[in-house]
Amino acid sequence: MDPYTLYTLLTLASVGKAGMIVLVAPQYPGRITRAMHSWALGGLMMGMNFALVVLAARDLVPGPVALGGAATLGIGGTILVFVAVQELRERIYSRFTLLGVFLFTAVSNACTLYAGYNKLRIITNSALAAAVFFMITYALLRSAPPSGRSIYRVTGVLALAISVVLAIRAVNPLILGSPIVHPMDENWVQQLTYSAILIGNLLGSLCFGLIVAEELNAELHQLASFDSLTRIYNRRVFENLATEELLRARTKREPVSLLMIDIDHFKQVNDRYGHAAGDAALVRVAETMEESLRHRDLFCRYGGEEFGVLLPATAQELAQRIADRLRFATMRAGFRYGEEDIPLTVSIGVACIDRPPYDLSLIKHNADRALYIAKQTGRNRVAVV
């Protein structure tokens, strides 16, 4: 395939991809939309990169402008692809550093073109692009989510392959004896480079779409399974998991305990300090208790200011000690909202099942009775039924 055809295909693929992503991005949650916009803008910049070369070949744009602009836009687009991956995984990145790389690319191209240092220009641009693609590889392969690990790995390997090809292009003028002077040179390294980018562009778009689908599924699972404020299980998921745990306990003849927890005088916090303070108090209590629970314990927000904890393989005496630990932890943690120190305490009802029937509604009923006793006898205490 001749270079002109390659560049035309790359232009069409990049611009088409960017347009499709922009059309569908608004329907997704915030971080996914931001990632898609970065990917789309990156694709558009890459498309303009190749378009400049095509226009220069047709003598529609001055050669130096096309060469410098194309390389700068290409690396800028690659940087935005890296940003898209970081946004998807909600990782921190330095905008100033990335902007600095982009500006360095622009200045470097302007200087080398003005001085006529073509080899240096090719080496610098290829090395920078290889480095950014390697950053994309690392971002994709680093701590990929279990649900989408395979597609992250495939995309990461694809980015790594492009990085290697660009690294070969960077050292080509130094050791391979096949110098590239112009993007339209029919050189085997040039052919390899743009064939890799064309294939990477097409496969990368497909992989990115699959990654977005995985992230969206994870987002929907989060919304369906966890309380949006406290980030712990919601009631529906908790009851499903608790029912499964009770079935296991029945099979193994193990005791299971349930704690029902209520924040004392929570309505007064809302009335005096506002609902924002009440929300912050709920988050504070949830975080404090989660830190004090065991890994296997099931913890949920049952509704309002009420929480539930299922303690697998836990007899009544141990459950009472865990409940007291949670109560003391809440008192000691303290809660400060604005300039106010707001005291928070909890009342906890404890119930245990150690023989059939291992029924969730029965243990819940008993734990609610115990919670009622704790509240009626003065609050900030643990009661057992």
C-alpha positions in Angstrom: 0.0 0.0 0.0 1.4 3.4 -1.0 1.9 6.1 1.7 -0.7 8.4 0.3 -3.4 5.7 0.7 -2.2 4.8 4.2 -2.5 8.4 5.3 -5.9 8.8 3.8 -7.2 5.7 5.5 -5.7 6.8 8.8 -7.4 10.2 8.4 -10.8 8.8 7.7 -10.5 6.2 10.5 -9.5 8.7 13.1 -12.0 11.4 12.2 -14.8 8.8 11.9 -14.0 7.3 15.2 -14.0 10.7 16.9 -17.3 11.7 15.5 -19.0 8.5 16.6 -17.6 8.8 20.1 -18.8 12.4 20.5 -22.3 11.3 19.4 -22.7 8.6 22.0 -20.6 10.0 24.9 -23.3 12.2 26.6 -25.4 9.2 27.6 -22.7 7.8 29.9 -21.8 8.6 33.5 -19.4 11.5 34.2 -16.0 9.9 34.3 -16.8 7.7 31.3 -18.1 10.7 29.3 -14.9 12.6 30.1 -12.8 9.7 29.0 -14.7 9.3 25.8 -14.3 13.0 25.0 -10.6 12.8 25.6 -10.4 9.8 23.4 -12.5 11.5 20.7 -10.4 14.7 20.7 -7.2 12.5 20.6 -8.6 10.7 17.6 -9.5 13.9 15.9 -6.0 15.3 16.5 -4.5 12.2 15.1 -6.8 12.5 12.1 -5.7 16.1 11.5 -2.1 14.9 11.8 -2.5 12.5 8.8 -4.7 15.0 7.0 -1.9 17.6 7.0 0.5 15.1 5.4 -2.1 14.3 2.7 -2.7 18.0 2.0 1.0 18.7 1.9 1.3 15.9 -0.7 -1.3 17.7 -2.8 0.6 21.0 -2.4 -2.3 22.5 -0.5 -0.3 23.1 2.7 3.4 24.2 2.9 5.6 21.3 3.7 7.3 22.6 6.9 3.9 23.5 8.3 2.5 20.1 7.5 5.5 18.2 9.0 5.7 20.2 12.2 2.0 20.4 12.7 1.4 16.7 11.9 3.9 15.5 14.4 2.7 17.9 17.1 -0.9 16.9 16.6 -0.1 13.2 16.5 1.7 13.3 19.8 -1.0 15.6 21.3 -3.6 13.1 20.3 -1.7 10.2 21.8 -1.4 12.2 25.1 -5.2 12.6 25.1 -5.6 8.8 24.7 -3.5 8.4 27.8 -5.7 11.0 29.6 -8.8 8.9 28.5 -7.4 5.8 30.2 -6.6 7.7 33.4 -10.1 9.2 33.5 -11.6 5.8 33.0 -9.7 4.4 35.9 -10.1 7.6 38.0 -6.4 8.0 38.4 -4.5 11.3 39.0 -2.4 12.7 36.3 -0.5 16.0 35.9 -2.1 18.2 33.3 0.9 20.6 33.4 3.3 17.8 32.7 1.3 16.6 29.7 0.9 20.1 28.4 4.6 20.6 28.8 5.3 17.5 26.7 2.9 18.8 24.0 4.5 22.3 24.0 8.0 20.8 23.9 7.0 18.8 20.9 5.7 21.9 19.1 8.9 23.9 19.9 11.2 21.0 19.0 9.5 20.6 15.6 9.7 24.3 14.9 13.4 24.5 15.8 14.5 21.3 13.9 12.5 22.3 10.8 14.0 25.8 10.8 17.5 24.4 11.3 17.0 21.6 8.8 17.8 18.8 11.3 15.5 16.2 9.8 17.1 13.2 11.5 16.9 14.9 14.9 13.2 15.7 14.2 12.4 12.1 13.3 14.3 10.7 16.3 12.7 13.2 18.8 9.1 12.8 17.5 9.3 9.0 17.3 10.9 8.7 20.8 8.3 11.0 22.3 5.4 9.1 20.7 6.9 5.7 21.8 7.2 7.0 25.3 3.6 8.2 25.4 2.4 4.8 24.0 4.4 3.1 26.7 2.7 5.2 29.3 -0.7 4.1 27.8 0.5 0.5 28.0 1.4 0.9 31.7 -1.9 2.7 32.5 -3.8 -0.1 30.9 -2.0 -3.0 32.4 -1.6 -1.5 35.9 -4.3 -2.8 38.3 -6.8 -3.6 35.6 -10.3 -4.4 37.1 -11.0 -8.1 37.4 -14.2 -7.9 35.3 -12.4 -6.4 32.3 -8.9 -7.6 32.8 -8.6 -9.5 29.5 -9.6 -6.5 27.3 -7.3 -4.2 29.3 -4.5 -6.6 28.7 -5.2 -7.0 25.0 -5.4 -3.2 24.5 -2.2 -2.8 26.6 -0.3 -5.3 24.4 -1.5 -3.5 21.3 -0.2 -0.1 22.7 3.0 -1.8 23.6 3.5 -3.1 20.0 3.0 0.4 18.6 5.4 1.7 21.2 8.1 -0.8 20.0 7.5 0.1 16.4 7.9 3.8 17.1 11.0 3.0 19.1 12.4 1.2 16.0 11.6 4.3 14.0 13.4 6.5 16.5 16.6 4.6 16.2 16.3 4.0 12.5 18.3 7.1 11.4 21.1 6.1 13.8 21.7 2.4 13.3 19.6 0.9 10.6 20.9 2.8 7.6 17.4 3.6 6.2 16.9 7.3 7.0 13.4 8.7 6.8 13.4 12.3 5.5 9.7 12.8 4.7 6.5 11.0 5.8 5.8 10.0 2.2 9.1 8.1 1.9 8.5 4.5 0.9 10.8 3.1 3.5 10.2 -0.3 5.2 10.3 1.3 8.6 7.8 4.0 7.5 5.6 1.3 6.1 5.8 -0.7 9.3 5.1 2.4 11.4 2.0 3.5 9.7 0.7 0.0 9.1 1.0 -0.5 12.9 -0.8 2.8 13.6 -3.6 2.0 11.1 -4.2 -1.4 12.6 -3.8 0.0 16.1 -6.3 2.8 15.3 -8.9 0.3 14.2 -8.4 -2.3 16.8 -7.8 0.3 19.5 -11.2 1.8 18.8 -12.8 -1.6 19.1 -10.9 -2.3 22.3 -11.8 1.1 23.8 -15.5 0.4 23.1 -15.3 -2.9 25.0 -13.4 -1.2 27.8 -16.2 1.5 28.0 -18.8 -1.3 28.1 -16.9 -3.0 31.0 -16.6 0.2 32.9 -20.3 1.0 32.4 -21.3 -2.5 33.6 -19.1 -1.9 36.7 -20.8 1.5 37.2 -24.3 0.0 36.9 -23.3 -2.8 39.3 -22.1 -0.2 41.8 -25.3 1.8 41.5 -27.4 -1.4 41.9 -25.5 -2.9 44.8 -24.2 -0.1 47.0 -25.8 2.9 48.8 -24.9 6.0 46.8 -24.1 8.0 49.9 -22.1 5.7 52.2 -20.7 3.3 49.6 -21.7 0.2 51.6 -24.2 -2.5 50.6 -27.8 -1.4 50.1 -30.7 -3.3 51.7 -31.6 -5.4 48.7 -28.1 -6.7 48.1 -27.5 -7.2 51.8 -30.6 -9.3 52.3 -29.7 -11.5 49.3 -26.2 -12.0 50.6 -27.4 -12.6 54.1 -29.9 -15.2 52.9 -27.0 -17.0 51.2 -24.9 -16.8 54.3 -27.8 -18.3 56.4 -28.1 -21.2 54.0 -24.4 -21.9 54.4 -24.7 -21.6 58.2 -27.6 -24.1 58.2 -25.5 -26.6 56.2 -22.5 -26.2 58.6 -24.6 -25.8 61.7 -22.8 -22.6 62.6 -24.2 -19.7 64.6 -25.0 -16.4 62.8 -25.6 -13.0 64.5 -27.2 -9.9 63.2 -26.7 -6.3 64.5 -29.2 -3.6 63.9 -27.7 -0.2 64.5 -29.4 3.2 64.8 -27.8 6.6 65.1 -29.1 8.3 68.3 -31.0 11.6 67.9 -30.2 11.7 64.2 -33.3 13.9 63.5 -31.8 16.6 65.8 -28.6 16.6 63.7 -30.7 17.2 60.6 -32.9 19.8 62.2 -30.1 21.8 63.9 -27.3 21.6 61.3 -29.1 20.8 58.1 -29.4 17.7 55.9 -25.9 18.1 54.5 -24.5 17.7 58.0 -26.8 14.7 58.4 -25.4 13.1 55.2 -21.8 13.7 56.4 -22.7 12.1 59.7 -24.0 9.0 58.0 -20.8 8.8 56.0 -18.7 9.2 59.1 -20.5 6.5 61.0 -20.3 4.1 58.1 -16.6 4.6 57.6 -15.9 4.2 61.3 -17.8 1.0 61.6 -16.4 -0.5 58.4 -12.9 0.0 59.8 -13.9 -1.9 62.9 -15.6 -4.9 61.2 -14.0 -8.1 59.9 -13.4 -8.7 56.3 -16.2 -11.4 56.1 -18.9 -9.4 57.9 -21.7 -8.0 55.7 -22.4 -4.3 56.3 -25.3 -2.3 54.9 -27.3 0.8 55.2 -30.8 -0.5 55.9 -32.4 2.9 55.3 -32.4 6.4 56.9 -30.0 6.3 59.8 -30.2 2.6 60.3 -27.5 0.1 59.5 -27.3 -3.7 59.6 -24.3 -6.0 60.1 -24.5 -9.8 59.6 -21.7 -11.7 61.4 -21.1 -15.1 60.0 -20.0 -18.0 62.3 -20.4 -15.7 65.3 -22.1 -16.7 68.5 -24.1 -14.3 70.7 -21.3 -13.5 73.2 -18.8 -12.6 70.5 -21.5 -10.6 68.6 -22.1 -8.5 71.7 -18.4 -7.8 72.1 -18.3 -6.7 68.4 -21.4 -4.5 68.9 -19.7 -2.8 71.9 -16.6 -2.3 69.9 -18.6 -0.5 67.2 -20.4 1.6 69.8 -17.2 2.8 71.4 -15.5 3.4 68.0 -18.4 5.7 67.0 -18.1 7.6 70.2 -14.3 8.0 70.0 -14.3 8.9 66.3 -16.0 12.2 66.8 -17.6 14.2 64.1 -16.8 17.8 63.1 -19.0 19.7 60.6 -17.8 23.2 59.8 -16.9 24.8 63.1 -19.1 22.5 65.1 -18.2 19.3 67.0 -21.3 17.1 66.8 -21.4 14.1 69.3 -22.6 10.9 67.6 -23.6 7.7 69.4 -25.4 4.6 68.3 -27.8 2.1 69.8 -27.3 -1.5 68.7 -29.6 -4.5 68.9 -28.1 -8.0 68.8 -29.7 -11.3 67.8 -28.3 -14.7 67.1 -29.4 -17.9 65.4 -27.6 -21.1 66.2 -30.2 -23.7 65.2 -32.9 -24.2 62.5 -34.8 -22.4 61.2 -32.0 -20.1 59.8 -34.5 -17.5 58.7 -33.5 -13.9 57.9 -36.9 -12.4 58.8 -36.8 -14.1 62.2 -33.3 -12.9 63.2 -34.2 -9.4 61.8 -37.3 -9.3 64.0 -35.3 -10.3 67.1 -32.5 -7.7 66.3 -35.2 -5.0 65.8 -36.7 -5.9 69.2 -33.2 -5.7 70.8 -32.6 -2.3 69.1 -35.9 -1.0 70.5 -34.9 -2.1 74.0 -31.5 -0.3 73.6 -33.2 2.9 72.6 -35.9 2.7 75.2 -33.5 2.1 78.0 -31.4 5.3 77.4 -29.7 4.9 73.9 -25.9 4.6 73.4 -26.0 1.0 74.5 -26.1 -2.6 73.2 -29.1 -4.8 73.9 -29.4 -8.6 73.2 -32.4 -10.7 72.6 
